[in-house]
Amino acid sequence: MQYIKKTTPCGEIKGIDGERCLEFRGIRYARALRYEKPVEVTHWEGEYDATHFGACCYQHRAFEDDAVVNPFYHKEFRAGLEFTYSEDCQFLNIWAPKDAENCPVLVFIHGGSFTGGSADEGHIKGERFAEKGIIMVAMNYRLGPFGFCAHKDLKDESGALANFGLYDQTVAFEWVLHNIAAFGGDPENITLMGQSAGAMSVDIHLNNPRLKGKFKRAIMLSGSGLQRCLLKPLSIQKITPFWDKVMAYADASSIAELRAIRPQKLYYAWKKACAGNPLTMPYTFPVYDGKILSKETFRLSAIPDMPYIIGSTCTDMFPIVLEGVDKKWGAFAQKNNTKPCYFFNFNRELPGDNMGAWHAADLLYVFSTLDFNWRPFEEIDYIISEQISDAFVAFAENDNPNGAAIPNWEADYRVPMSFDEHSAPAKWKTKENLNVTFNGKGKTI
């Protein structure tokens, strides 16, 4: 293995000089104790070894057999890989062109319902983007009961404390702003991208006062507007009883005691509180905290006027719902914004089984990681992957995803681009989406 060294504002760093790009793994961007805001890393002693991935946050696969608990996504994204877990999980990864100089930057936030996932899964790679002149960054952040506990007694000198995972994401972005030039990136040309819970996070950061004006465009996959338009964030007061239940199951009589218990005990107390009731899912989502996420600014009418790409997959968990939210976003943007908002449907039914275009299937194509996956992909799959990848690169460079690889893609929510065997703009498959929503086989993550 060949190595590369860079000098950053934090100090010297060693990464991997790969065949296709430079790769820096497991860069610590912050530190934080349980239920405390992260503090950005601004300096490290000696040479930082960025040749190994950092820990991801505790989640079900830290304590249970992922192949048994979540066999579908284990097989798709994690089979054969090893991970480390910790609450101390504020790490990010960077893929950069070998000759990077003032390159556009793409910052990615992974999905997982705010309770799972990590930036080092097999489908999340930045080599192809780097080969095309884009620096890609992907981050880990706190999840589940470690990242999204919200309780009326959780406070510091500034008031209510919540949304620790969102604070991690915020500080990761700020670290990129302060350091990415050392890797050849342009801190004034950043695209923020997320999928599922990551897309919901991007939506929140559009109105995050700490990130206002800090990125130029956004890509949201299978999650844009879900909290803004549909699953509205709850208040801290509203969900305090749920976290009281978690405390009871953890044998904790106070927030101070909950802060001190072992991670495994906290995880299973939270899991027990969630058991058998799907309505508890929003209790571990971002909440209105009046800081990062405010009821006054988190409205459709408050979305910033910037270029967007918004996408979904055709046999997602609830495709008719995602279609409705996307159309609502698109109608507002088309009427009120001056910058373009592009929409796409991923309609390629993946070979190998009958699961169709399941939730997150498009990420294998976005990141050009088809070869990591077990499926018997065909030539058309690689063509579609290049089409999506090229479109995202063009968008990150000049706000417009069009190029020679696809027919003309208009910024019209009524006729999204359909990425499939015959990629071209096409009307929404409303009838099919309705059928899939109530009778289909879309997977969730």
C-alpha positions as CSV (number, residue, x, y, z in Angstrom):
1,M,0.0,0.0,0.0
2,Q,1.3,3.5,-0.9
3,Y,0.8,6.5,1.4
4,I,0.4,10.2,0.9
5,K,1.0,13.0,3.5
6,K,-0.7,16.3,3.7
7,T,-0.4,19.4,5.9
8,T,-3.7,20.6,7.2
9,P,-4.7,23.4,9.7
10,C,-4.9,20.6,12.3
11,G,-1.5,19.2,11.6
12,E,0.2,16.5,9.5
13,I,-2.0,13.7,8.1
14,K,-1.2,10.4,6.4
15,G,-3.6,8.8,3.9
16,I,-3.8,6.2,1.3
17,D,-2.4,6.8,-2.2
18,G,-4.6,4.5,-4.1
19,E,-4.8,3.5,-7.7
20,R,-7.8,5.7,-8.4
21,C,-7.5,8.6,-5.9
22,L,-6.3,9.7,-2.5
23,E,-8.2,8.4,0.5
24,F,-8.2,9.6,4.1
25,R,-10.1,7.4,6.5
26,G,-11.3,8.0,10.0
27,I,-10.4,11.6,10.4
28,R,-11.6,12.8,13.8
29,Y,-13.6,16.0,13.4
30,A,-14.9,16.5,16.9
31,R,-15.1,15.1,20.4
32,A,-18.2,14.9,22.7
33,L,-19.3,13.2,25.9
34,R,-22.7,11.7,26.0
35,Y,-25.5,14.2,25.6
36,E,-23.1,17.1,25.1
37,K,-22.5,19.2,22.1
38,P,-19.4,18.2,20.0
39,V,-16.3,20.4,20.0
40,E,-14.5,20.7,16.7
41,V,-11.0,19.3,16.5
42,T,-8.6,22.0,15.5
43,H,-5.2,20.4,16.3
44,W,-3.7,17.0,16.8
45,E,-0.3,16.0,18.0
46,G,2.2,14.4,15.6
47,E,1.1,12.8,12.4
48,Y,-2.5,11.7,12.1
49,D,-2.9,8.2,10.7
50,A,-5.9,8.3,8.3
51,T,-5.5,4.9,6.8
52,H,-8.2,3.1,8.8
53,F,-11.9,3.8,9.2
54,G,-13.0,5.3,12.6
55,A,-15.7,3.9,14.8
56,C,-19.4,4.3,13.9
57,C,-22.1,4.9,16.5
58,Y,-23.5,2.1,18.6
59,Q,-26.6,0.6,16.9
60,H,-28.2,-2.8,16.6
61,R,-25.3,-4.4,14.8
62,A,-23.0,-3.5,17.6
63,F,-24.8,-5.8,19.9
64,E,-26.6,-8.3,17.7
65,D,-25.9,-10.4,14.5
66,D,-26.7,-8.0,11.6
67,A,-27.1,-10.9,9.3
68,V,-30.0,-12.2,11.4
69,V,-31.6,-8.9,12.6
70,N,-31.4,-7.1,9.2
71,P,-30.5,-9.7,6.6
72,F,-31.6,-7.8,3.5
73,Y,-29.4,-4.8,4.0
74,H,-26.6,-6.8,5.6
75,K,-26.3,-8.7,2.3
76,E,-26.6,-5.6,0.2
77,F,-24.3,-3.2,2.0
78,R,-22.3,-4.9,4.8
79,A,-21.6,-8.6,4.2
80,G,-17.9,-9.4,4.6
81,L,-17.0,-6.1,6.2
82,E,-15.9,-5.4,9.8
83,F,-16.9,-2.4,11.8
84,T,-16.0,-0.8,15.2
85,Y,-18.5,0.9,17.4
86,S,-18.4,3.6,20.0
87,E,-20.2,6.7,21.2
88,D,-16.9,8.4,20.4
89,C,-17.8,8.2,16.7
90,Q,-17.1,11.7,15.2
91,F,-15.1,10.6,12.2
92,L,-15.2,11.4,8.5
93,N,-13.7,10.0,5.3
94,I,-12.3,11.9,2.3
95,W,-11.8,10.8,-1.3
96,A,-9.8,13.3,-3.4
97,P,-8.4,13.4,-6.9
98,K,-4.6,12.9,-6.9
99,D,-4.0,16.3,-8.5
100,A,-6.9,18.1,-6.6
101,E,-6.8,21.8,-6.8
102,N,-9.7,24.0,-5.9
103,C,-12.1,21.1,-6.6
104,P,-15.9,21.1,-6.0
105,V,-16.7,19.3,-2.7
106,L,-19.6,16.8,-2.1
107,V,-20.4,16.2,1.6
108,F,-22.6,13.1,2.2
109,I,-24.8,12.2,5.2
110,H,-25.8,8.6,5.4
111,G,-29.3,7.3,6.2
112,G,-30.6,4.7,8.6
113,S,-33.7,6.2,10.3
114,F,-31.4,8.2,12.6
115,T,-30.7,4.9,14.4
116,G,-28.3,3.0,12.2
117,G,-25.8,3.2,9.3
118,S,-22.3,4.5,8.9
119,A,-20.1,6.2,6.4
120,D,-17.8,3.1,5.8
121,E,-20.4,0.7,4.5
122,G,-19.6,-1.1,1.2
123,H,-21.8,1.0,-1.0
124,I,-20.5,4.4,0.1
125,K,-17.3,5.2,-1.7
126,G,-15.9,8.3,-3.3
127,E,-13.4,6.9,-5.9
128,R,-15.6,7.5,-8.9
129,F,-16.4,11.1,-7.9
130,A,-12.7,11.7,-7.3
131,E,-11.8,10.4,-10.7
132,K,-14.2,12.9,-12.1
133,G,-12.7,15.8,-10.2
134,I,-14.9,16.0,-7.2
135,I,-13.8,15.7,-3.6
136,M,-16.2,13.6,-1.6
137,V,-16.6,13.5,2.2
138,A,-18.8,11.1,4.2
139,M,-19.3,11.4,8.0
140,N,-20.3,9.3,11.0
141,Y,-22.5,10.9,13.7
142,R,-24.3,9.9,16.8
143,L,-27.4,7.8,16.4
144,G,-30.5,6.5,18.2
145,P,-30.5,6.9,22.0
146,F,-26.9,8.3,21.8
147,G,-27.7,11.0,19.3
148,F,-31.4,11.8,19.5
149,C,-32.4,11.6,23.2
150,A,-34.6,14.6,24.0
151,H,-35.8,15.3,27.5
152,K,-37.0,18.4,29.4
153,D,-34.2,17.9,32.0
154,L,-31.5,17.9,29.3
155,K,-30.0,21.4,29.5
156,D,-26.9,23.4,29.6
157,E,-26.2,27.1,30.2
158,S,-27.7,27.9,26.8
159,G,-31.0,26.1,27.5
160,A,-32.4,22.9,26.1
161,L,-30.1,20.2,24.7
162,A,-31.2,17.9,21.9
163,N,-30.3,16.8,18.4
164,F,-26.8,15.7,19.2
165,G,-26.5,13.9,15.9
166,L,-27.4,17.0,14.0
167,Y,-24.8,18.9,16.0
168,D,-22.2,16.3,15.0
169,Q,-23.2,16.8,11.3
170,T,-22.9,20.5,11.7
171,V,-19.5,20.4,13.2
172,A,-18.4,17.9,10.6
173,F,-19.4,20.3,7.9
174,E,-17.6,23.2,9.7
175,W,-14.5,21.0,9.9
176,V,-14.7,20.5,6.2
177,L,-15.0,24.3,5.7
178,H,-11.9,24.9,7.7
179,N,-9.7,22.1,6.3
180,I,-10.8,20.9,2.9
181,A,-8.6,23.4,1.0
182,A,-5.6,21.3,2.3
183,F,-6.9,18.3,0.4
184,G,-7.4,20.4,-2.8
185,G,-11.1,21.3,-2.2
186,D,-12.9,24.6,-2.7
187,P,-14.6,25.5,0.6
188,E,-16.8,28.0,-1.3
189,N,-18.2,25.3,-3.6
190,I,-19.8,22.6,-1.5
191,T,-22.8,20.5,-2.3
192,L,-24.6,18.9,0.7
193,M,-26.1,15.5,-0.1
194,G,-28.0,12.9,2.0
195,Q,-30.2,9.8,1.6
196,S,-33.2,8.9,3.7
197,A,-32.5,10.1,7.2
198,G,-29.5,11.8,5.6
199,A,-31.8,13.7,3.2
200,M,-34.0,14.7,6.1
201,S,-30.9,16.0,7.8
202,V,-29.9,18.0,4.7
203,D,-33.4,19.5,4.7
204,I,-33.0,20.6,8.3
205,H,-29.5,22.1,7.5
206,L,-31.1,24.2,4.8
207,N,-32.4,26.4,7.7
208,N,-29.6,25.6,10.2
209,P,-28.4,29.1,11.2
210,R,-24.8,27.8,11.7
211,L,-24.7,26.6,8.1
212,K,-26.6,29.4,6.4
213,G,-24.8,30.4,3.2
214,K,-22.1,27.8,3.7
215,F,-23.1,25.4,0.9
216,K,-24.2,26.2,-2.6
217,R,-26.6,23.4,-3.5
218,A,-28.2,20.3,-2.1
219,I,-29.1,16.7,-3.2
220,M,-31.8,14.8,-1.3
221,L,-32.5,11.2,-2.0
222,S,-35.6,9.4,-0.6
223,G,-36.3,11.8,2.2
224,S,-36.6,15.4,1.1
225,G,-39.3,17.3,2.9
226,L,-40.5,14.3,5.0
227,Q,-40.2,16.2,8.3
228,R,-40.8,19.6,6.8
229,C,-44.0,18.6,5.0
230,L,-45.3,15.4,6.6
231,L,-43.8,13.9,9.8
232,K,-43.4,17.2,11.6
233,P,-40.8,17.3,14.3
234,L,-42.1,16.9,17.8
235,S,-41.4,19.2,20.8
236,I,-39.1,18.1,23.6
237,Q,-42.0,18.3,26.0
238,K,-44.0,16.0,23.8
239,I,-41.5,13.2,23.8
240,T,-40.2,13.5,27.3
241,P,-42.5,10.7,28.6
242,F,-41.0,8.3,26.1
243,W,-37.5,9.1,27.4
244,D,-38.8,8.8,30.9
245,K,-39.8,5.2,30.0
246,V,-36.2,4.6,28.6
247,M,-34.8,5.9,31.9
248,A,-37.1,3.6,33.8
249,Y,-36.0,0.6,31.8
250,A,-32.4,1.6,32.3
251,D,-32.8,1.9,36.1
252,A,-31.9,5.5,35.9
253,S,-33.6,8.0,38.1
254,S,-32.2,11.1,36.4
255,I,-30.6,12.4,33.2
256,A,-27.3,12.4,35.1
257,E,-27.7,8.6,35.7
258,L,-28.7,8.0,32.1
259,R,-25.5,9.7,31.0
260,A,-23.4,7.3,33.1
261,I,-24.9,3.9,32.3
262,R,-23.1,1.4,30.0
263,P,-23.9,1.9,26.2
264,Q,-25.4,-1.6,25.9
265,K,-27.8,-1.0,28.8
266,L,-28.9,2.3,27.3
267,Y,-29.4,0.7,23.9
268,Y,-31.6,-2.1,25.2
269,A,-33.6,0.2,27.5
270,W,-34.3,2.3,24.4
271,K,-35.1,-0.8,22.3
272,K,-37.5,-2.0,25.0
273,A,-39.3,1.4,25.1
274,C,-39.7,1.2,21.3
275,A,-40.8,-2.5,21.2
276,G,-44.0,-3.3,19.5
277,N,-45.1,0.3,18.7
278,P,-44.1,1.7,15.3
279,L,-45.5,5.1,16.4
280,T,-42.4,5.6,18.6
281,M,-40.1,6.0,15.6
282,P,-40.5,9.8,15.5
283,Y,-39.4,9.9,19.2
284,T,-35.8,9.2,18.0
285,F,-36.0,11.7,15.2
286,P,-34.7,15.4,15.3
287,V,-37.0,17.6,17.5
288,Y,-37.7,21.3,17.7
289,D,-34.9,22.6,19.9
290,G,-35.1,26.3,18.9
291,K,-31.5,26.3,17.8
292,I,-30.6,24.0,14.9
293,L,-34.3,23.2,14.3
294,S,-36.9,25.9,14.8
295,K,-40.6,25.7,14.2
296,E,-40.6,29.2,12.9
297,T,-38.1,28.6,10.1
298,F,-38.7,24.9,9.3
299,R,-41.5,25.6,6.9
300,L,-41.8,24.9,3.1
301,S,-42.0,28.7,2.6
302,A,-38.6,29.0,4.3
303,I,-36.6,26.8,1.9
304,P,-33.6,28.7,0.6
305,D,-33.4,29.6,-3.1
306,M,-30.6,27.3,-4.2
307,P,-30.3,24.6,-6.8
308,Y,-31.6,21.2,-5.8
309,I,-31.7,17.6,-7.0
310,I,-34.5,15.5,-5.4
311,G,-34.8,11.8,-6.1
312,S,-36.7,8.7,-5.0
313,T,-36.9,5.0,-6.0
314,C,-40.0,3.4,-7.5
315,T,-40.5,0.6,-5.1
316,D,-39.5,2.4,-2.0
317,M,-41.2,1.8,1.3
318,F,-44.0,4.3,0.6
319,P,-43.4,5.6,-3.0
320,I,-46.8,7.3,-3.3
321,V,-46.0,9.3,-0.1
322,L,-42.5,10.3,-1.4
323,E,-44.1,11.3,-4.7
324,G,-46.6,13.5,-3.0
325,V,-43.9,15.2,-0.8
326,D,-41.6,15.7,-3.8
327,K,-44.4,17.3,-5.8
328,K,-45.3,19.6,-3.0
329,W,-41.6,20.7,-2.7
330,G,-41.4,21.0,-6.5
331,A,-44.5,23.1,-6.8
332,F,-43.3,25.6,-4.2
333,A,-39.8,25.8,-5.7
334,Q,-41.0,26.2,-9.2
335,K,-43.3,29.0,-8.2
336,N,-41.1,30.9,-5.7
337,N,-37.5,30.1,-6.3
338,T,-35.3,31.4,-9.1
339,K,-32.7,28.5,-8.9
340,P,-33.5,25.2,-10.6
341,C,-34.9,22.2,-8.8
342,Y,-34.4,18.9,-10.6
343,F,-36.4,15.7,-9.8
344,F,-35.7,12.1,-10.7
345,N,-37.1,8.6,-10.2
346,F,-34.8,5.6,-10.0
347,N,-36.9,3.0,-11.9
348,R,-34.3,0.2,-12.6
349,E,-35.5,-3.0,-11.0
350,L,-32.3,-4.6,-9.7
351,P,-31.4,-8.0,-11.1
352,G,-31.1,-11.0,-8.8
353,D,-34.5,-11.1,-7.1
354,N,-37.9,-9.6,-7.2
355,M,-37.4,-6.7,-4.8
356,G,-37.5,-4.1,-7.6
357,A,-35.9,-0.6,-7.0
358,W,-35.9,-0.8,-3.2
359,H,-35.1,2.0,-0.7
360,A,-31.4,3.0,-1.1
361,A,-30.9,0.9,-4.2
362,D,-29.9,4.0,-6.1
363,L,-26.9,4.5,-3.9
364,L,-25.1,1.6,-5.5
365,Y,-25.4,3.6,-8.8
366,V,-24.7,7.0,-7.3
367,F,-21.4,5.9,-5.8
368,S,-20.6,3.5,-8.7
369,T,-20.2,0.6,-6.2
370,L,-22.0,-2.1,-8.2
371,D,-19.0,-4.4,-8.0
372,F,-19.2,-4.5,-4.2
373,N,-22.6,-6.0,-4.4
374,W,-23.6,-9.6,-4.9
375,R,-26.2,-9.0,-7.7
376,P,-25.6,-10.2,-11.3
377,F,-25.5,-6.7,-12.7
378,E,-25.7,-6.2,-16.5
379,E,-24.1,-3.7,-18.8
380,I,-27.2,-1.5,-18.5
381,D,-26.6,-1.1,-14.8
382,Y,-23.1,0.3,-15.3
383,I,-24.5,2.6,-17.9
384,I,-27.2,3.9,-15.5
385,S,-24.6,4.3,-12.8
386,E,-22.4,6.4,-15.1
387,Q,-25.5,8.5,-16.1
388,I,-26.4,9.3,-12.4
389,S,-22.7,9.8,-11.4
390,D,-22.1,12.2,-14.4
391,A,-25.3,14.1,-13.6
392,F,-24.3,14.6,-10.0
393,V,-20.8,15.7,-11.0
394,A,-22.1,18.2,-13.5
395,F,-24.5,19.5,-10.8
396,A,-21.7,19.9,-8.3
397,E,-19.7,21.8,-10.8
398,N,-22.3,24.2,-12.4
399,D,-25.7,23.7,-10.8
400,N,-27.0,21.8,-13.9
401,P,-27.0,17.9,-14.1
402,N,-27.3,17.8,-17.9
403,G,-24.6,16.3,-20.1
404,A,-24.1,14.0,-23.0
405,A,-25.0,10.8,-21.1
406,I,-28.7,11.6,-20.7
407,P,-31.5,13.3,-22.6
408,N,-32.3,16.9,-21.7
409,W,-33.3,17.1,-18.0
410,E,-35.6,20.0,-17.3
411,A,-36.2,21.5,-13.8
412,D,-39.8,20.4,-13.8
413,Y,-41.3,18.4,-10.9
414,R,-44.1,17.2,-13.2
415,V,-41.8,15.3,-15.5
416,P,-38.8,13.9,-13.5
417,M,-35.9,12.2,-15.1
418,S,-36.4,8.4,-15.0
419,F,-33.2,6.5,-14.6
420,D,-33.7,3.0,-16.0
421,E,-33.1,1.0,-19.1
422,H,-34.2,3.9,-21.3
423,S,-33.2,6.9,-19.1
424,A,-35.3,9.9,-20.1
425,P,-37.8,12.4,-18.6
426,A,-41.1,10.7,-17.8
427,K,-44.2,11.4,-15.9
428,W,-44.7,10.1,-12.4
429,K,-45.9,6.5,-12.1
430,T,-48.7,7.5,-9.8
431,K,-50.9,4.4,-10.3
432,E,-47.9,2.0,-9.9
433,N,-46.7,3.9,-6.9
434,L,-50.1,3.7,-5.2
435,N,-50.1,-0.1,-5.8
436,V,-46.6,-0.5,-4.4
437,T,-47.4,1.6,-1.3
438,F,-50.3,-0.7,-0.3
439,N,-49.3,-4.0,-1.9
440,G,-45.7,-3.8,-2.8
441,K,-42.4,-5.1,-1.7
442,G,-40.3,-2.0,-1.1
443,K,-37.6,-2.3,1.6
444,T,-37.0,0.2,4.3
445,I,-33.7,1.3,6.0
